[in-house]
Amino acid sequence: MLNARRRIASLRTFLAGRQRLFTGIALLAALGGCLALGGWPLRLLLLGVVLSGLLEVYRLFWPGRRKPLLKGCGLLCGGGMILGQAFSPAWPLFFLTLGFAAAAMSFLSDYGRGNPFARIQDHSLLVFGLLYIPLLIVLALPLSRAEQILIIAAAVVSDTAAYYVGINFGRHKIWPSVSPKKSWEGSAGGLAACALLCLLAGALAPAKGLPALPLWGWLCLGLFLNLAAQAGDFFESALKRSAEVKDAGGLLPGHGGILDRLDSILFVIPAYLLARALAGAP
């Protein structure tokens, strides 16, 4: 009986891995095509990603029919930040400010009606969602195509290597209270893979429009981006556990929701921008 259960568990793990792989390939194909085309195809893809991610964030903490007007305002502002950036860098700031104003007025109205349980944190989720997803993505839009690909590749390679190394060799858990399945072995695998990726990128840098760094600088960048990717993954896991859900959504078979695949990238973007600034890149 015990052996049968183990075989069933192994089969489920195998099938889940295959499903995860096929979904990942489809996502990369769609993203690669839009990156190659650039312009509005890429922006429309990002619009869909941002709206789906925002809706997942809002549903985590405003489930069901809670706060429908704030949800709608958040989606409107998030979409405006992505589309508006095509016309002026001032538009994302305008829509972010609009989101803050909507959250502030919602709290004021709630408190002003005499609700003794009115709390600003119940309304500020609107702004948190805008800061967490569309603002970070907007920051990556002015970067070169090669830099955008590097950011995505660093997050994807970190996640993929950590997942498969952890599945096969993971024994020692990192932070069970936040993410029970993540292991030190998987973490080390992701770290090594991301460092190797950045070393390869460094070898191609002069021809591909990436920053000019020495090889040791690319190695440090790989380590730094991987740590950011892992932090983003843990952060999103903490969000889900605090909301008592397993996945942020069910849009992507084998992966969960959009946020489950976006979490690492969202933290890699500011990490790369910080490293870029410290390196003195124009």
C-alpha positions as CSV (number, residue, x, y, z in Angstrom):
1,M,0.0,0.0,0.0
2,L,2.8,2.4,0.9
3,N,4.7,1.7,-2.3
4,A,1.5,2.2,-4.3
5,R,1.0,5.6,-2.7
6,R,4.6,6.6,-3.4
7,R,4.2,5.6,-7.1
8,I,1.0,7.6,-7.3
9,A,2.7,10.6,-5.7
10,S,5.7,10.3,-8.1
11,L,3.4,10.1,-11.1
12,R,1.5,13.2,-10.0
13,T,4.8,15.0,-9.5
14,F,5.9,13.9,-13.0
15,L,2.7,15.0,-14.6
16,A,2.7,18.4,-12.8
17,G,6.3,18.9,-14.0
18,R,5.3,18.2,-17.6
19,Q,2.3,20.5,-17.4
20,R,4.5,23.2,-15.9
21,L,7.1,22.8,-18.6
22,F,4.6,23.0,-21.5
23,T,2.9,26.0,-20.0
24,G,6.3,27.7,-19.5
25,I,7.3,27.0,-23.1
26,A,4.0,28.5,-24.4
27,L,4.5,31.6,-22.2
28,L,8.1,32.1,-23.3
29,A,7.0,31.7,-27.0
30,A,4.3,34.4,-26.6
31,L,6.7,36.7,-24.7
32,G,9.5,36.1,-27.1
33,G,7.3,36.9,-30.1
34,C,6.0,40.1,-28.5
35,L,9.6,41.2,-27.5
36,A,10.7,40.6,-31.1
37,L,7.9,42.7,-32.4
38,G,8.1,45.4,-29.7
39,G,5.8,48.4,-29.8
40,W,2.1,47.9,-29.3
41,P,2.1,44.1,-29.4
42,L,4.4,44.0,-26.4
43,R,2.5,46.8,-24.6
44,L,-0.8,45.0,-25.1
45,L,0.7,41.8,-23.8
46,L,1.9,43.7,-20.7
47,L,-1.5,45.3,-20.4
48,G,-3.1,41.8,-20.1
49,V,-0.4,40.7,-17.7
50,V,-0.8,43.7,-15.5
51,L,-4.6,43.6,-15.4
52,S,-4.6,39.9,-14.6
53,G,-1.9,40.3,-11.9
54,L,-3.7,43.2,-10.3
55,L,-7.0,41.3,-10.2
56,E,-5.2,38.4,-8.5
57,V,-3.8,40.8,-5.8
58,Y,-7.1,42.4,-5.2
59,R,-8.9,39.1,-5.0
60,L,-6.5,37.8,-2.4
61,F,-7.5,40.4,0.1
62,W,-10.8,41.7,-1.3
63,P,-12.4,38.3,-2.2
64,G,-15.8,38.0,-3.8
65,R,-17.7,41.2,-4.2
66,R,-15.7,43.3,-1.7
67,K,-14.6,46.7,-2.8
68,P,-15.8,46.5,-6.5
69,L,-15.3,50.2,-7.1
70,L,-11.7,50.1,-5.8
71,K,-11.0,47.0,-7.8
72,G,-12.2,48.7,-10.9
73,C,-10.3,51.9,-10.2
74,G,-7.1,49.9,-9.6
75,L,-7.5,48.1,-12.9
76,L,-8.2,51.4,-14.7
77,C,-5.1,53.1,-13.2
78,G,-2.9,50.1,-13.8
79,G,-3.9,49.9,-17.4
80,G,-3.4,53.6,-17.7
81,M,0.1,53.4,-16.3
82,I,1.1,50.8,-19.0
83,L,-0.6,52.5,-21.9
84,G,0.1,56.0,-20.9
85,Q,3.9,55.5,-20.7
86,A,3.9,55.1,-24.5
87,F,3.0,58.8,-24.8
88,S,4.7,60.4,-21.9
89,P,6.7,59.3,-18.8
90,A,4.3,61.6,-16.8
91,W,1.2,59.5,-17.4
92,P,2.2,56.6,-15.1
93,L,2.7,59.1,-12.3
94,F,-0.6,60.7,-13.0
95,F,-2.5,57.3,-12.8
96,L,-0.5,56.3,-9.7
97,T,-1.6,59.6,-8.1
98,L,-5.2,59.1,-9.2
99,G,-5.1,55.7,-7.5
100,F,-3.8,57.2,-4.3
101,A,-6.6,59.8,-4.4
102,A,-9.2,57.1,-4.9
103,A,-8.0,55.1,-2.0
104,A,-7.8,58.2,0.2
105,M,-11.3,59.3,-0.7
106,S,-12.7,55.8,-0.2
107,F,-11.2,55.7,3.3
108,L,-12.5,59.2,4.1
109,S,-16.0,58.2,2.9
110,D,-16.0,55.0,4.9
111,Y,-14.8,56.7,8.1
112,G,-17.1,59.7,7.6
113,R,-20.1,57.5,7.5
114,G,-19.4,56.5,11.1
115,N,-18.0,53.1,10.4
116,P,-16.0,52.3,13.6
117,F,-14.0,49.6,11.8
118,A,-12.8,51.8,9.0
119,R,-9.0,51.3,8.6
120,I,-6.8,52.9,6.0
121,Q,-5.1,49.6,5.3
122,D,-8.4,48.2,4.0
123,H,-8.3,50.8,1.2
124,S,-4.6,51.3,0.5
125,L,-4.4,47.8,-1.1
126,L,-5.4,49.7,-4.3
127,V,-2.1,51.7,-4.2
128,F,-0.1,48.7,-3.1
129,G,-1.2,46.8,-6.2
130,L,-0.2,49.7,-8.4
131,L,3.3,50.0,-6.8
132,Y,3.8,46.2,-6.9
133,I,3.0,45.4,-10.5
134,P,2.5,48.2,-13.1
135,L,5.0,50.7,-11.6
136,L,7.8,48.1,-11.6
137,I,7.0,47.0,-15.1
138,V,6.9,50.6,-16.3
139,L,10.4,51.1,-14.9
140,A,11.7,48.4,-17.3
141,L,10.1,49.7,-20.4
142,P,12.8,52.4,-21.3
143,L,15.5,49.7,-21.1
144,S,17.0,48.2,-24.2
145,R,15.5,45.0,-25.6
146,A,18.7,43.1,-24.5
147,E,18.4,44.3,-21.0
148,Q,14.7,43.4,-20.8
149,I,15.5,39.9,-22.1
150,L,18.3,39.6,-19.5
151,I,15.9,40.6,-16.7
152,I,13.3,38.0,-17.8
153,A,15.9,35.3,-18.4
154,A,17.5,35.8,-15.0
155,A,14.1,35.4,-13.2
156,V,13.1,32.4,-15.4
157,V,16.4,30.6,-15.1
158,S,16.5,31.2,-11.3
159,D,13.0,29.8,-10.9
160,T,13.4,26.9,-13.2
161,A,16.7,25.7,-11.9
162,A,15.6,26.1,-8.3
163,Y,12.4,24.1,-9.0
164,Y,14.0,21.1,-10.8
165,V,17.0,20.9,-8.5
166,G,14.8,21.2,-5.5
167,I,12.4,18.5,-6.7
168,N,15.2,16.1,-7.3
169,F,17.7,16.9,-4.6
170,G,16.0,19.2,-2.1
171,R,16.3,18.0,1.5
172,H,16.8,21.0,3.7
173,K,14.0,23.6,3.9
174,I,14.9,27.3,3.8
175,W,11.8,29.0,5.3
176,P,9.0,26.5,5.9
177,S,6.6,29.0,7.5
178,V,6.7,31.1,4.3
179,S,7.3,28.5,1.5
180,P,7.3,24.9,2.7
181,K,8.7,23.4,-0.5
182,K,11.7,25.6,-1.1
183,S,15.0,24.0,-0.2
184,W,18.6,25.2,0.2
185,E,19.6,22.8,-2.6
186,G,17.1,24.3,-5.0
187,S,18.2,27.8,-4.0
188,A,21.8,26.9,-4.7
189,G,20.9,25.5,-8.1
190,G,19.0,28.7,-9.0
191,L,21.9,30.8,-7.8
192,A,24.4,28.9,-9.9
193,A,22.2,28.9,-13.0
194,C,21.6,32.7,-12.8
195,A,25.3,33.4,-12.3
196,L,26.2,31.3,-15.3
197,L,23.6,33.1,-17.4
198,C,25.0,36.5,-16.5
199,L,28.5,35.3,-17.3
200,L,27.4,34.3,-20.7
201,A,25.6,37.6,-21.1
202,G,28.8,39.3,-20.1
203,A,30.7,37.5,-22.9
204,L,28.1,38.8,-25.4
205,A,27.7,42.3,-23.9
206,P,29.7,44.4,-26.4
207,A,27.7,43.0,-29.3
208,K,24.3,43.0,-27.7
209,G,24.0,46.5,-26.1
210,L,24.3,45.4,-22.5
211,P,26.3,47.4,-19.9
212,A,30.1,47.0,-20.2
213,L,31.1,45.2,-17.0
214,P,34.1,43.0,-16.2
215,L,33.4,39.3,-15.9
216,W,33.6,39.5,-12.1
217,G,31.0,42.3,-12.3
218,W,28.7,40.0,-14.3
219,L,29.2,37.2,-11.8
220,C,28.2,39.6,-9.0
221,L,25.2,40.8,-11.0
222,G,24.0,37.2,-11.5
223,L,24.2,36.5,-7.8
224,F,22.4,39.8,-7.0
225,L,19.6,39.2,-9.5
226,N,19.1,35.7,-8.2
227,L,18.8,36.9,-4.6
228,A,16.2,39.4,-5.8
229,A,14.3,36.7,-7.7
230,Q,14.2,34.5,-4.6
231,A,13.1,37.4,-2.4
232,G,10.3,38.1,-4.9
233,D,9.2,34.5,-4.8
234,F,9.2,34.4,-1.0
235,F,7.3,37.7,-0.8
236,E,4.5,36.5,-3.0
237,S,4.4,33.2,-1.1
238,A,4.0,35.2,2.1
239,L,1.1,37.2,0.5
240,K,-0.6,34.0,-0.4
241,R,-0.2,32.3,2.9
242,S,-1.4,35.4,4.7
243,A,-4.5,35.2,2.6
244,E,-4.7,31.4,3.2
245,V,-4.6,30.4,-0.5
246,K,-2.2,28.0,-2.4
247,D,-2.0,29.9,-5.7
248,A,-2.7,33.5,-6.6
249,G,-5.0,32.3,-9.5
250,G,-5.6,29.4,-11.8
251,L,-5.0,31.0,-15.2
252,L,-1.7,29.1,-16.0
253,P,-1.9,25.3,-15.7
254,G,1.0,23.9,-13.6
255,H,2.0,27.4,-12.5
256,G,-1.0,28.9,-10.8
257,G,-1.8,32.5,-11.6
258,I,0.0,35.3,-13.4
259,L,1.4,36.6,-10.1
260,D,2.9,33.2,-9.4
261,R,5.1,33.6,-12.5
262,L,5.6,37.4,-12.3
263,D,6.7,37.5,-8.7
264,S,10.5,37.0,-9.3
265,I,10.6,39.3,-12.3
266,L,9.0,42.1,-10.3
267,F,11.9,42.1,-7.8
268,V,14.6,41.5,-10.4
269,I,13.6,44.7,-12.3
270,P,14.5,47.2,-9.4
271,A,17.6,45.0,-8.5
272,Y,18.9,45.3,-12.1
273,L,18.2,49.1,-12.2
274,L,20.1,49.5,-8.9
275,A,23.0,47.5,-10.1
276,R,23.0,49.4,-13.4
277,A,23.1,52.7,-11.6
278,L,25.9,51.6,-9.3
279,A,27.9,50.5,-12.4
280,G,27.5,54.0,-13.8
281,A,25.6,52.9,-16.9
282,P,24.0,55.8,-18.8
